[in-house]
Amino acid sequence: MKKNVGTIDAILRFVIAVLLAVLIYQGYFTGTLAIILGIAAAALVITGLLGWCGLYAMLGIRTCPRKE
């Protein structure tokens, strides 16, 4: 797997995941929506840590600089 998630993208993923987690914890989202958003937050953290996003790979998107 080639890295396709850049540093800024990874940081934004972590920030969004933390924001979602806080909103779920504080009760702004409940029930099925909270579960779906929790899974999305986990996916954001995992893809940010791995530096690889499957959706980016399918769409041919790269947010990290190319190594020459």
Secondary structure as UniProt FT lines:
FT   HELIX           7..25
FT   TURN            26..27
FT   HELIX           31..50
FT   HELIX           54..59
//
